Amino acid sequence: MSRFTTLQIEKQITDALIAAGNSEEVAHTAAIEGANHYEKHSGATALTALAWAKTFIKSSRKIKGRLKRSKKRRM
């Protein structure tokens, strides 16, 4: 199975996170983290890198002055 380049993974993750409703800045930051995970772990797949990026977003929301979504959720 072929490996994607770091830039390809970043682009795929960024597009997926923007489609999920995150702002471009948040998506790009998380995509960098996901791509780093993909690069460092030989068994990592594109899906595990995406999951890593989503986990990064969840953990960053707990920080004061956190990253925010582009759209507000309805309650």
N, CA, C, O and CB atoms as a CASP TS submission, in Angstrom:
PFRMAT TS
TARGET T0000
AUTHOR 0000-0000-0000
METHOD Language model
MODEL 1
PARENT N/A
ATOM      1  N   MET     1       0.847  -1.172   0.000  1.00  0.00           N
ATOM      2  CA  MET     1       0.000   0.000   0.000  1.00  0.00           C
ATOM      3  C   MET     1       0.893   1.235   0.000  1.00  0.00           C
ATOM      4  O   MET     1       1.868   1.310   0.747  1.00  0.00           O
ATOM      5  CB  MET     1      -0.964  -0.002   1.219  1.00  0.00           C
ATOM      6  N   SER     2       0.553   2.186  -0.833  1.00  0.00           N
ATOM      7  CA  SER     2       1.380   3.387  -0.936  1.00  0.00           C
ATOM      8  C   SER     2       1.078   4.362   0.193  1.00  0.00           C
ATOM      9  O   SER     2      -0.020   4.383   0.748  1.00  0.00           O
ATOM     10  CB  SER     2       1.166   4.068  -2.285  1.00  0.00           C
ATOM     11  N   ARG     3       2.071   5.155   0.509  1.00  0.00           N
ATOM     12  CA  ARG     3       1.926   6.171   1.553  1.00  0.00           C
ATOM     13  C   ARG     3       1.682   7.520   0.889  1.00  0.00           C
ATOM     14  O   ARG     3       2.246   7.822  -0.163  1.00  0.00           O
ATOM     15  CB  ARG     3       3.189   6.223   2.475  1.00  0.00           C
ATOM     16  N   PHE     4       0.838   8.320   1.517  1.00  0.00           N
ATOM     17  CA  PHE     4       0.597   9.674   1.043  1.00  0.00           C
ATOM     18  C   PHE     4       1.697  10.588   1.561  1.00  0.00           C
ATOM     19  O   PHE     4       2.359  10.276   2.550  1.00  0.00           O
ATOM     20  CB  PHE     4      -0.796  10.179   1.490  1.00  0.00           C
ATOM     21  N   THR     5       1.886  11.707   0.897  1.00  0.00           N
ATOM     22  CA  THR     5       2.825  12.698   1.410  1.00  0.00           C
ATOM     23  C   THR     5       2.143  13.471   2.534  1.00  0.00           C
ATOM     24  O   THR     5       0.922  13.426   2.683  1.00  0.00           O
ATOM     25  CB  THR     5       3.308  13.661   0.277  1.00  0.00           C
ATOM     26  N   THR     6       2.937  14.171   3.311  1.00  0.00           N
ATOM     27  CA  THR     6       2.398  14.963   4.417  1.00  0.00           C
ATOM     28  C   THR     6       1.430  16.023   3.901  1.00  0.00           C
ATOM     29  O   THR     6       0.388  16.260   4.511  1.00  0.00           O
ATOM     30  CB  THR     6       3.537  15.626   5.211  1.00  0.00           C
ATOM     31  N   LEU     7       1.764  16.653   2.795  1.00  0.00           N
ATOM     32  CA  LEU     7       0.882  17.684   2.229  1.00  0.00           C
ATOM     33  C   LEU     7      -0.448  17.106   1.760  1.00  0.00           C
ATOM     34  O   LEU     7      -1.490  17.742   1.919  1.00  0.00           O
ATOM     35  CB  LEU     7       1.572  18.385   1.063  1.00  0.00           C
ATOM     36  N   GLN     8      -0.421  15.907   1.185  1.00  0.00           N
ATOM     37  CA  GLN     8      -1.662  15.272   0.748  1.00  0.00           C
ATOM     38  C   GLN     8      -2.564  14.958   1.942  1.00  0.00           C
ATOM     39  O   GLN     8      -3.774  15.174   1.890  1.00  0.00           O
ATOM     40  CB  GLN     8      -1.357  13.989  -0.039  1.00  0.00           C
ATOM     41  N   ILE     9      -1.966  14.450   3.006  1.00  0.00           N
ATOM     42  CA  ILE     9      -2.739  14.130   4.212  1.00  0.00           C
ATOM     43  C   ILE     9      -3.305  15.405   4.820  1.00  0.00           C
ATOM     44  O   ILE     9      -4.472  15.437   5.211  1.00  0.00           O
ATOM     45  CB  ILE     9      -1.863  13.383   5.249  1.00  0.00           C
ATOM     46  N   GLU    10      -2.494  16.457   4.907  1.00  0.00           N
ATOM     47  CA  GLU    10      -2.976  17.736   5.453  1.00  0.00           C
ATOM     48  C   GLU    10      -4.178  18.239   4.666  1.00  0.00           C
ATOM     49  O   GLU    10      -5.162  18.683   5.256  1.00  0.00           O
ATOM     50  CB  GLU    10      -1.854  18.795   5.433  1.00  0.00           C
ATOM     51  N   LYS    11      -4.110  18.173   3.353  1.00  0.00           N
ATOM     52  CA  LYS    11      -5.202  18.650   2.502  1.00  0.00           C
ATOM     53  C   LYS    11      -6.468  17.816   2.718  1.00  0.00           C
ATOM     54  O   LYS    11      -7.562  18.368   2.831  1.00  0.00           O
ATOM     55  CB  LYS    11      -4.785  18.607   1.019  1.00  0.00           C
ATOM     56  N   GLN    12      -6.322  16.501   2.774  1.00  0.00           N
ATOM     57  CA  GLN    12      -7.474  15.625   2.978  1.00  0.00           C
ATOM     58  C   GLN    12      -8.139  15.892   4.323  1.00  0.00           C
ATOM     59  O   GLN    12      -9.364  15.980   4.409  1.00  0.00           O
ATOM     60  CB  GLN    12      -7.050  14.157   2.884  1.00  0.00           C
ATOM     61  N   ILE    13      -7.332  16.020   5.370  1.00  0.00           N
ATOM     62  CA  ILE    13      -7.872  16.258   6.707  1.00  0.00           C
ATOM     63  C   ILE    13      -8.519  17.633   6.779  1.00  0.00           C
ATOM     64  O   ILE    13      -9.606  17.779   7.337  1.00  0.00           O
ATOM     65  CB  ILE    13      -6.769  16.131   7.770  1.00  0.00           C
ATOM     66  N   THR    14      -7.859  18.644   6.219  1.00  0.00           N
ATOM     67  CA  THR    14      -8.419  19.998   6.232  1.00  0.00           C
ATOM     68  C   THR    14      -9.778  20.022   5.551  1.00  0.00           C
ATOM     69  O   THR    14     -10.727  20.599   6.081  1.00  0.00           O
ATOM     70  CB  THR    14      -7.465  20.987   5.543  1.00  0.00           C
ATOM     71  N   ASP    15      -9.881  19.405   4.390  1.00  0.00           N
ATOM     72  CA  ASP    15     -11.156  19.375   3.665  1.00  0.00           C
ATOM     73  C   ASP    15     -12.241  18.658   4.467  1.00  0.00           C
ATOM     74  O   ASP    15     -13.385  19.110   4.511  1.00  0.00           O
ATOM     75  CB  ASP    15     -10.977  18.691   2.306  1.00  0.00           C
ATOM     76  N   ALA    16     -11.883  17.548   5.096  1.00  0.00           N
ATOM     77  CA  ALA    16     -12.862  16.789   5.885  1.00  0.00           C
ATOM     78  C   ALA    16     -13.339  17.586   7.095  1.00  0.00           C
ATOM     79  O   ALA    16     -14.525  17.563   7.426  1.00  0.00           O
ATOM     80  CB  ALA    16     -12.257  15.456   6.344  1.00  0.00           C
ATOM     81  N   LEU    17     -12.423  18.288   7.753  1.00  0.00           N
ATOM     82  CA  LEU    17     -12.800  19.053   8.943  1.00  0.00           C
ATOM     83  C   LEU    17     -13.612  20.293   8.586  1.00  0.00           C
ATOM     84  O   LEU    17     -14.511  20.674   9.336  1.00  0.00           O
ATOM     85  CB  LEU    17     -11.556  19.458   9.721  1.00  0.00           C
ATOM     86  N   ILE    18     -13.316  20.923   7.463  1.00  0.00           N
ATOM     87  CA  ILE    18     -14.116  22.067   7.016  1.00  0.00           C
ATOM     88  C   ILE    18     -15.528  21.596   6.664  1.00  0.00           C
ATOM     89  O   ILE    18     -16.509  22.269   6.980  1.00  0.00           O
ATOM     90  CB  ILE    18     -13.451  22.768   5.791  1.00  0.00           C
ATOM     91  N   ALA    19     -15.622  20.445   6.013  1.00  0.00           N
ATOM     92  CA  ALA    19     -16.938  19.888   5.680  1.00  0.00           C
ATOM     93  C   ALA    19     -17.732  19.542   6.937  1.00  0.00           C
ATOM     94  O   ALA    19     -18.963  19.542   6.914  1.00  0.00           O
ATOM     95  CB  ALA    19     -16.779  18.640   4.803  1.00  0.00           C
ATOM     96  N   ALA    20     -17.031  19.246   8.038  1.00  0.00           N
ATOM     97  CA  ALA    20     -17.689  18.921   9.305  1.00  0.00           C
ATOM     98  C   ALA    20     -18.109  20.168  10.073  1.00  0.00           C
ATOM     99  O   ALA    20     -18.725  20.058  11.133  1.00  0.00           O
ATOM    100  CB  ALA    20     -16.771  18.079  10.167  1.00  0.00           C
ATOM    101  N   GLY    21     -17.783  21.359   9.553  1.00  0.00           N
ATOM    102  CA  GLY    21     -18.251  22.591  10.172  1.00  0.00           C
ATOM    103  C   GLY    21     -17.226  23.365  10.967  1.00  0.00           C
ATOM    104  O   GLY    21     -17.586  24.306  11.673  1.00  0.00           O
ATOM    105  N   ASN    22     -15.964  23.000  10.878  1.00  0.00           N
ATOM    106  CA  ASN    22     -14.915  23.742  11.573  1.00  0.00           C
ATOM    107  C   ASN    22     -14.416  24.879  10.691  1.00  0.00           C
ATOM    108  O   ASN    22     -14.499  24.806   9.465  1.00  0.00           O
ATOM    109  CB  ASN    22     -13.747  22.808  11.966  1.00  0.00           C
ATOM    110  N   SER    23     -13.900  25.928  11.321  1.00  0.00           N
ATOM    111  CA  SER    23     -13.350  27.038  10.547  1.00  0.00           C
ATOM    112  C   SER    23     -12.072  26.584   9.846  1.00  0.00           C
ATOM    113  O   SER    23     -11.481  25.566  10.204  1.00  0.00           O
ATOM    114  CB  SER    23     -13.070  28.266  11.458  1.00  0.00           C
ATOM    115  N   GLU    24     -11.660  27.348   8.853  1.00  0.00           N
ATOM    116  CA  GLU    24     -10.476  26.983   8.077  1.00  0.00           C
ATOM    117  C   GLU    24      -9.218  26.971   8.942  1.00  0.00           C
ATOM    118  O   GLU    24      -8.363  26.100   8.783  1.00  0.00           O
ATOM    119  CB  GLU    24     -10.293  27.949   6.911  1.00  0.00           C
ATOM    120  N   GLU    25      -9.103  27.933   9.857  1.00  0.00           N
ATOM    121  CA  GLU    25      -7.923  28.016  10.719  1.00  0.00           C
ATOM    122  C   GLU    25      -7.839  26.811  11.654  1.00  0.00           C
ATOM    123  O   GLU    25      -6.773  26.217  11.821  1.00  0.00           O
ATOM    124  CB  GLU    25      -7.948  29.315  11.536  1.00  0.00           C
ATOM    125  N   VAL    26      -8.965  26.459  12.257  1.00  0.00           N
ATOM    126  CA  VAL    26      -9.006  25.312  13.168  1.00  0.00           C
ATOM    127  C   VAL    26      -8.698  24.033  12.400  1.00  0.00           C
ATOM    128  O   VAL    26      -7.924  23.192  12.859  1.00  0.00           O
ATOM    129  CB  VAL    26     -10.388  25.207  13.864  1.00  0.00           C
ATOM    130  N   ALA    27      -9.308  23.894  11.232  1.00  0.00           N
ATOM    131  CA  ALA    27      -9.104  22.696  10.423  1.00  0.00           C
ATOM    132  C   ALA    27      -7.644  22.552  10.004  1.00  0.00           C
ATOM    133  O   ALA    27      -7.095  21.450  10.032  1.00  0.00           O
ATOM    134  CB  ALA    27     -10.003  22.731   9.188  1.00  0.00           C
ATOM    135  N   HIS    28      -7.017  23.650   9.618  1.00  0.00           N
ATOM    136  CA  HIS    28      -5.622  23.587   9.175  1.00  0.00           C
ATOM    137  C   HIS    28      -4.690  23.233  10.337  1.00  0.00           C
ATOM    138  O   HIS    28      -3.773  22.427  10.177  1.00  0.00           O
ATOM    139  CB  HIS    28      -5.200  24.927   8.549  1.00  0.00           C
ATOM    140  N   THR    29      -4.924  23.834  11.496  1.00  0.00           N
ATOM    141  CA  THR    29      -4.098  23.536  12.666  1.00  0.00           C
ATOM    142  C   THR    29      -4.216  22.067  13.057  1.00  0.00           C
ATOM    143  O   THR    29      -3.212  21.409  13.328  1.00  0.00           O
ATOM    144  CB  THR    29      -4.498  24.429  13.847  1.00  0.00           C
ATOM    145  N   ALA    30      -5.432  21.562  13.086  1.00  0.00           N
ATOM    146  CA  ALA    30      -5.644  20.157  13.432  1.00  0.00           C
ATOM    147  C   ALA    30      -5.077  19.233  12.356  1.00  0.00           C
ATOM    148  O   ALA    30      -4.578  18.152  12.669  1.00  0.00           O
ATOM    149  CB  ALA    30      -7.138  19.877  13.633  1.00  0.00           C
ATOM    150  N   ALA    31      -5.151  19.647  11.099  1.00  0.00           N
ATOM    151  CA  ALA    31      -4.611  18.838  10.007  1.00  0.00           C
ATOM    152  C   ALA    31      -3.099  18.686  10.126  1.00  0.00           C
ATOM    153  O   ALA    31      -2.552  17.629   9.812  1.00  0.00           O
ATOM    154  CB  ALA    31      -4.970  19.459   8.658  1.00  0.00           C
ATOM    155  N   ILE    32      -2.436  19.722  10.569  1.00  0.00           N
ATOM    156  CA  ILE    32      -0.985  19.639  10.783  1.00  0.00           C
ATOM    157  C   ILE    32      -0.678  18.596  11.849  1.00  0.00           C
ATOM    158  O   ILE    32       0.247  17.799  11.692  1.00  0.00           O
ATOM    159  CB  ILE    32      -0.405  21.019  11.196  1.00  0.00           C
ATOM    160  N   GLU    33      -1.450  18.598  12.932  1.00  0.00           N
ATOM    161  CA  GLU    33      -1.255  17.602  13.993  1.00  0.00           C
ATOM    162  C   GLU    33      -1.527  16.191  13.471  1.00  0.00           C
ATOM    163  O   GLU    33      -0.779  15.261  13.772  1.00  0.00           O
ATOM    164  CB  GLU    33      -2.172  17.908  15.197  1.00  0.00           C
ATOM    165  N   GLY    34      -2.589  16.035  12.695  1.00  0.00           N
ATOM    166  CA  GLY    34      -2.908  14.729  12.123  1.00  0.00           C
ATOM    167  C   GLY    34      -1.836  14.246  11.159  1.00  0.00           C
ATOM    168  O   GLY    34      -1.494  13.064  11.147  1.00  0.00           O
ATOM    169  N   ALA    35      -1.307  15.157  10.351  1.00  0.00           N
ATOM    170  CA  ALA    35      -0.248  14.797   9.404  1.00  0.00           C
ATOM    171  C   ALA    35       1.038  14.415  10.135  1.00  0.00           C
ATOM    172  O   ALA    35       1.753  13.511   9.703  1.00  0.00           O
ATOM    173  CB  ALA    35       0.023  15.959   8.436  1.00  0.00           C
ATOM    174  N   ASN    36       1.330  15.098  11.234  1.00  0.00           N
ATOM    175  CA  ASN    36       2.500  14.731  12.036  1.00  0.00           C
ATOM    176  C   ASN    36       2.343  13.323  12.591  1.00  0.00           C
ATOM    177  O   ASN    36       3.301  12.551  12.606  1.00  0.00           O
ATOM    178  CB  ASN    36       2.711  15.735  13.184  1.00  0.00           C
ATOM    179  N   HIS    37       1.144  12.987  13.047  1.00  0.00           N
ATOM    180  CA  HIS    37       0.877  11.633  13.545  1.00  0.00           C
ATOM    181  C   HIS    37       1.084  10.616  12.422  1.00  0.00           C
ATOM    182  O   HIS    37       1.708   9.576  12.635  1.00  0.00           O
ATOM    183  CB  HIS    37      -0.568  11.530  14.113  1.00  0.00           C
ATOM    184  N   TYR    38       0.572  10.906  11.248  1.00  0.00           N
ATOM    185  CA  TYR    38       0.695  10.010  10.093  1.00  0.00           C
ATOM    186  C   TYR    38       2.160   9.791   9.722  1.00  0.00           C
ATOM    187  O   TYR    38       2.568   8.681   9.382  1.00  0.00           O
ATOM    188  CB  TYR    38      -0.074  10.577   8.888  1.00  0.00           C
ATOM    189  N   GLU    39       2.935  10.858   9.793  1.00  0.00           N
ATOM    190  CA  GLU    39       4.346  10.790   9.416  1.00  0.00           C
ATOM    191  C   GLU    39       5.177   9.998  10.431  1.00  0.00           C
ATOM    192  O   GLU    39       6.083   9.257  10.049  1.00  0.00           O
ATOM    193  CB  GLU    39       4.914  12.197   9.270  1.00  0.00           C
ATOM    194  N   LYS    40       4.872  10.152  11.713  1.00  0.00           N
ATOM    195  CA  LYS    40       5.685   9.545  12.767  1.00  0.00           C
ATOM    196  C   LYS    40       5.377   8.074  13.018  1.00  0.00           C
ATOM    197  O   LYS    40       6.249   7.340  13.484  1.00  0.00           O
ATOM    198  CB  LYS    40       5.498  10.303  14.037  1.00  0.00           C
ATOM    199  N   HIS    41       4.167   7.628  12.723  1.00  0.00           N
ATOM    200  CA  HIS    41       3.766   6.254  13.004  1.00  0.00           C
ATOM    201  C   HIS    41       3.615   5.478  11.700  1.00  0.00           C
ATOM    202  O   HIS    41       2.788   5.818  10.854  1.00  0.00           O
ATOM    203  CB  HIS    41       2.448   6.223  13.807  1.00  0.00           C
ATOM    204  N   SER    42       4.425   4.433  11.549  1.00  0.00           N
ATOM    205  CA  SER    42       4.434   3.696  10.287  1.00  0.00           C
ATOM    206  C   SER    42       3.122   2.962  10.025  1.00  0.00           C
ATOM    207  O   SER    42       2.783   2.720   8.867  1.00  0.00           O
ATOM    208  CB  SER    42       5.576   2.708  10.280  1.00  0.00           C
ATOM    209  N   GLY    43       2.382   2.605  11.061  1.00  0.00           N
ATOM    210  CA  GLY    43       1.120   1.897  10.881  1.00  0.00           C
ATOM    211  C   GLY    43      -0.082   2.804  10.752  1.00  0.00           C
ATOM    212  O   GLY    43      -1.210   2.325  10.635  1.00  0.00           O
ATOM    213  N   ALA    44       0.137   4.105  10.772  1.00  0.00           N
ATOM    214  CA  ALA    44      -0.978   5.057  10.717  1.00  0.00           C
ATOM    215  C   ALA    44      -1.583   5.101   9.316  1.00  0.00           C
ATOM    216  O   ALA    44      -0.881   4.989   8.312  1.00  0.00           O
ATOM    217  CB  ALA    44      -0.509   6.463  11.136  1.00  0.00           C
ATOM    218  N   THR    45      -2.890   5.267   9.278  1.00  0.00           N
ATOM    219  CA  THR    45      -3.603   5.408   8.012  1.00  0.00           C
ATOM    220  C   THR    45      -4.183   6.817   7.937  1.00  0.00           C
ATOM    221  O   THR    45      -4.098   7.589   8.891  1.00  0.00           O
ATOM    222  CB  THR    45      -4.728   4.330   7.871  1.00  0.00           C
ATOM    223  N   ALA    46      -4.765   7.133   6.801  1.00  0.00           N
ATOM    224  CA  ALA    46      -5.397   8.447   6.648  1.00  0.00           C
ATOM    225  C   ALA    46      -6.545   8.601   7.645  1.00  0.00           C
ATOM    226  O   ALA    46      -6.772   9.693   8.166  1.00  0.00           O
ATOM    227  CB  ALA    46      -5.912   8.640   5.200  1.00  0.00           C
ATOM    228  N   LEU    47      -7.265   7.518   7.910  1.00  0.00           N
ATOM    229  CA  LEU    47      -8.378   7.580   8.866  1.00  0.00           C
ATOM    230  C   LEU    47      -7.894   7.789  10.298  1.00  0.00           C
ATOM    231  O   LEU    47      -8.522   8.527  11.057  1.00  0.00           O
ATOM    232  CB  LEU    47      -9.207   6.304   8.789  1.00  0.00           C
ATOM    233  N   THR    48      -6.793   7.154  10.677  1.00  0.00           N
ATOM    234  CA  THR    48      -6.284   7.368  12.033  1.00  0.00           C
ATOM    235  C   THR    48      -5.734   8.782  12.180  1.00  0.00           C
ATOM    236  O   THR    48      -5.824   9.376  13.255  1.00  0.00           O
ATOM    237  CB  THR    48      -5.192   6.334  12.374  1.00  0.00           C
ATOM    238  N   ALA    49      -5.169   9.318  11.113  1.00  0.00           N
ATOM    239  CA  ALA    49      -4.683  10.702  11.156  1.00  0.00           C
ATOM    240  C   ALA    49      -5.852  11.671  11.305  1.00  0.00           C
ATOM    241  O   ALA    49      -5.745  12.663  12.026  1.00  0.00           O
ATOM    242  CB  ALA    49      -3.871  11.035   9.881  1.00  0.00           C
ATOM    243  N   LEU    50      -6.966  11.393  10.631  1.00  0.00           N
ATOM    244  CA  LEU    50      -8.168  12.222  10.762  1.00  0.00           C
ATOM    245  C   LEU    50      -8.727  12.126  12.177  1.00  0.00           C
ATOM    246  O   LEU    50      -9.129  13.134  12.757  1.00  0.00           O
ATOM    247  CB  LEU    50      -9.239  11.795   9.734  1.00  0.00           C
ATOM    248  N   ALA    51      -8.751  10.925  12.729  1.00  0.00           N
ATOM    249  CA  ALA    51      -9.225  10.748  14.107  1.00  0.00           C
ATOM    250  C   ALA    51      -8.326  11.502  15.080  1.00  0.00           C
ATOM    251  O   ALA    51      -8.814  12.095  16.042  1.00  0.00           O
ATOM    252  CB  ALA    51      -9.275   9.250  14.479  1.00  0.00           C
ATOM    253  N   TRP    52      -7.029  11.483  14.839  1.00  0.00           N
ATOM    254  CA  TRP    52      -6.074  12.206  15.681  1.00  0.00           C
ATOM    255  C   TRP    52      -6.357  13.710  15.626  1.00  0.00           C
ATOM    256  O   TRP    52      -6.318  14.393  16.649  1.00  0.00           O
ATOM    257  CB  TRP    52      -4.618  11.912  15.235  1.00  0.00           C
ATOM    258  N   ALA    53      -6.638  14.215  14.431  1.00  0.00           N
ATOM    259  CA  ALA    53      -6.939  15.640  14.260  1.00  0.00           C
ATOM    260  C   ALA    53      -8.231  16.018  14.978  1.00  0.00           C
ATOM    261  O   ALA    53      -8.301  17.078  15.601  1.00  0.00           O
ATOM    262  CB  ALA    53      -7.046  15.989  12.768  1.00  0.00           C
ATOM    263  N   LYS    54      -9.252  15.169  14.900  1.00  0.00           N
ATOM    264  CA  LYS    54     -10.518  15.435  15.593  1.00  0.00           C
ATOM    265  C   LYS    54     -10.316  15.441  17.106  1.00  0.00           C
ATOM    266  O   LYS    54     -10.911  16.255  17.811  1.00  0.00           O
ATOM    267  CB  LYS    54     -11.580  14.385  15.204  1.00  0.00           C
ATOM    268  N   THR    55      -9.482  14.540  17.598  1.00  0.00           N
ATOM    269  CA  THR    55      -9.175  14.507  19.025  1.00  0.00           C
ATOM    270  C   THR    55      -8.445  15.773  19.440  1.00  0.00           C
ATOM    271  O   THR    55      -8.684  16.298  20.527  1.00  0.00           O
ATOM    272  CB  THR    55      -8.334  13.270  19.371  1.00  0.00           C
ATOM    273  N   PHE    56      -7.561  16.268  18.587  1.00  0.00           N
ATOM    274  CA  PHE    56      -6.851  17.515  18.868  1.00  0.00           C
ATOM    275  C   PHE    56      -7.830  18.674  19.007  1.00  0.00           C
ATOM    276  O   PHE    56      -7.684  19.508  19.900  1.00  0.00           O
ATOM    277  CB  PHE    56      -5.830  17.815  17.761  1.00  0.00           C
ATOM    278  N   ILE    57      -8.828  18.729  18.129  1.00  0.00           N
ATOM    279  CA  ILE    57      -9.832  19.795  18.207  1.00  0.00           C
ATOM    280  C   ILE    57     -10.619  19.689  19.504  1.00  0.00           C
ATOM    281  O   ILE    57     -10.857  20.699  20.168  1.00  0.00           O
ATOM    282  CB  ILE    57     -10.787  19.734  16.998  1.00  0.00           C
ATOM    283  N   LYS    58     -11.027  18.479  19.872  1.00  0.00           N
ATOM    284  CA  LYS    58     -11.795  18.296  21.109  1.00  0.00           C
ATOM    285  C   LYS    58     -10.990  18.735  22.321  1.00  0.00           C
ATOM    286  O   LYS    58     -11.520  19.398  23.212  1.00  0.00           O
ATOM    287  CB  LYS    58     -12.222  16.830  21.267  1.00  0.00           C
ATOM    288  N   SER    59      -9.715  18.371  22.362  1.00  0.00           N
ATOM    289  CA  SER    59      -8.895  18.732  23.520  1.00  0.00           C
ATOM    290  C   SER    59      -8.600  20.224  23.555  1.00  0.00           C
ATOM    291  O   SER    59      -8.452  20.796  24.635  1.00  0.00           O
ATOM    292  CB  SER    59      -7.590  17.948  23.509  1.00  0.00           C
ATOM    293  N   SER    60      -8.511  20.863  22.394  1.00  0.00           N
ATOM    294  CA  SER    60      -8.216  22.296  22.377  1.00  0.00           C
ATOM    295  C   SER    60      -9.425  23.125  22.783  1.00  0.00           C
ATOM    296  O   SER    60      -9.269  24.282  23.173  1.00  0.00           O
ATOM    297  CB  SER    60      -7.741  22.720  20.996  1.00  0.00           C
ATOM    298  N   ARG    61     -10.617  22.567  22.700  1.00  0.00           N
ATOM    299  CA  ARG    61     -11.820  23.285  23.129  1.00  0.00           C
ATOM    300  C   ARG    61     -11.878  23.429  24.638  1.00  0.00           C
ATOM    301  O   ARG    61     -12.592  24.293  25.148  1.00  0.00           O
ATOM    302  CB  ARG    61     -13.067  22.573  22.634  1.00  0.00           C
ATOM    303  N   LYS    62     -11.145  22.605  25.356  1.00  0.00           N
ATOM    304  CA  LYS    62     -11.147  22.652  26.813  1.00  0.00           C
ATOM    305  C   LYS    62     -10.218  23.735  27.347  1.00  0.00           C
ATOM    306  O   LYS    62     -10.225  24.019  28.545  1.00  0.00           O
ATOM    307  CB  LYS    62     -10.745  21.305  27.378  1.00  0.00           C
ATOM    308  N   ILE    63      -9.425  24.339  26.478  1.00  0.00           N
ATOM    309  CA  ILE    63      -8.448  25.347  26.865  1.00  0.00           C
ATOM    310  C   ILE    63      -9.104  26.724  26.841  1.00  0.00           C
ATOM    311  O   ILE    63      -9.893  27.027  25.947  1.00  0.00           O
ATOM    312  CB  ILE    63      -7.214  25.310  25.930  1.00  0.00           C
ATOM    313  N   LYS    64      -8.773  27.553  27.826  1.00  0.00           N
ATOM    314  CA  LYS    64      -9.302  28.913  27.855  1.00  0.00           C
ATOM    315  C   LYS    64      -8.807  29.654  26.612  1.00  0.00           C
ATOM    316  O   LYS    64      -7.639  29.537  26.242  1.00  0.00           O
ATOM    317  CB  LYS    64      -8.873  29.659  29.162  1.00  0.00           C
ATOM    318  N   GLY    65      -9.687  30.409  25.977  1.00  0.00           N
ATOM    319  CA  GLY    65      -9.336  31.081  24.726  1.00  0.00           C
ATOM    320  C   GLY    65      -9.248  30.087  23.590  1.00  0.00           C
ATOM    321  O   GLY    65      -8.437  30.239  22.676  1.00  0.00           O
ATOM    322  N   ARG    66     -10.077  29.083  23.651  1.00  0.00           N
ATOM    323  CA  ARG    66     -10.012  27.928  22.753  1.00  0.00           C
ATOM    324  C   ARG    66     -10.336  28.283  21.304  1.00  0.00           C
ATOM    325  O   ARG    66     -10.794  29.383  20.995  1.00  0.00           O
ATOM    326  CB  ARG    66     -10.961  26.857  23.230  1.00  0.00           C
ATOM    327  N   LEU    67     -10.084  27.323  20.438  1.00  0.00           N
ATOM    328  CA  LEU    67     -10.449  27.437  19.034  1.00  0.00           C
ATOM    329  C   LEU    67     -11.964  27.300  18.929  1.00  0.00           C
ATOM    330  O   LEU    67     -12.569  26.536  19.681  1.00  0.00           O
ATOM    331  CB  LEU    67      -9.718  26.358  18.165  1.00  0.00           C
ATOM    332  N   LYS    68     -12.572  28.020  18.019  1.00  0.00           N
ATOM    333  CA  LYS    68     -14.028  27.990  17.899  1.00  0.00           C
ATOM    334  C   LYS    68     -14.452  27.503  16.527  1.00  0.00           C
ATOM    335  O   LYS    68     -13.743  27.675  15.535  1.00  0.00           O
ATOM    336  CB  LYS    68     -14.615  29.373  18.166  1.00  0.00           C
ATOM    337  N   ARG    69     -15.619  26.893  16.497  1.00  0.00           N
ATOM    338  CA  ARG    69     -16.207  26.435  15.233  1.00  0.00           C
ATOM    339  C   ARG    69     -16.708  27.636  14.451  1.00  0.00           C
ATOM    340  O   ARG    69     -16.978  28.692  15.024  1.00  0.00           O
ATOM    341  CB  ARG    69     -17.364  25.426  15.484  1.00  0.00           C
ATOM    342  N   SER    70     -16.827  27.477  13.167  1.00  0.00           N
ATOM    343  CA  SER    70     -17.293  28.583  12.335  1.00  0.00           C
ATOM    344  C   SER    70     -18.809  28.764  12.415  1.00  0.00           C
ATOM    345  O   SER    70     -19.306  29.874  12.226  1.00  0.00           O
ATOM    346  CB  SER    70     -16.877  28.356  10.892  1.00  0.00           C
ATOM    347  N   LYS    71     -19.541  27.698  12.691  1.00  0.00           N
ATOM    348  CA  LYS    71     -20.996  27.781  12.769  1.00  0.00           C
ATOM    349  C   LYS    71     -21.444  27.480  14.192  1.00  0.00           C
ATOM    350  O   LYS    71     -20.873  26.623  14.866  1.00  0.00           O
ATOM    351  CB  LYS    71     -21.663  26.803  11.767  1.00  0.00           C
ATOM    352  N   LYS    72     -22.466  28.189  14.639  1.00  0.00           N
ATOM    353  CA  LYS    72     -22.999  27.929  15.969  1.00  0.00           C
ATOM    354  C   LYS    72     -23.957  26.750  15.907  1.00  0.00           C
ATOM    355  O   LYS    72     -24.688  26.575  14.931  1.00  0.00           O
ATOM    356  CB  LYS    72     -23.707  29.182  16.538  1.00  0.00           C
ATOM    357  N   ARG    73     -23.942  25.952  16.952  1.00  0.00           N
ATOM    358  CA  ARG    73     -24.843  24.808  17.027  1.00  0.00           C
ATOM    359  C   ARG    73     -26.218  25.254  17.491  1.00  0.00           C
ATOM    360  O   ARG    73     -26.355  26.183  18.287  1.00  0.00           O
ATOM    361  CB  ARG    73     -24.282  23.734  17.968  1.00  0.00           C
ATOM    362  N   ARG    74     -27.216  24.585  16.987  1.00  0.00           N
ATOM    363  CA  ARG    74     -28.579  24.852  17.443  1.00  0.00           C
ATOM    364  C   ARG    74     -28.858  24.016  18.672  1.00  0.00           C
ATOM    365  O   ARG    74     -28.395  22.881  18.792  1.00  0.00           O
ATOM    366  CB  ARG    74     -29.615  24.554  16.330  1.00  0.00           C
ATOM    367  N   MET    75     -29.608  24.584  19.566  1.00  0.00           N
ATOM    368  CA  MET    75     -29.938  23.837  20.778  1.00  0.00           C
ATOM    369  C   MET    75     -31.376  23.441  20.784  1.00  0.00           C
ATOM    370  O   MET    75     -31.837  22.802  21.730  1.00  0.00           O
ATOM    371  CB  MET    75     -29.624  24.641  22.014  1.00  0.00           C
TER
END
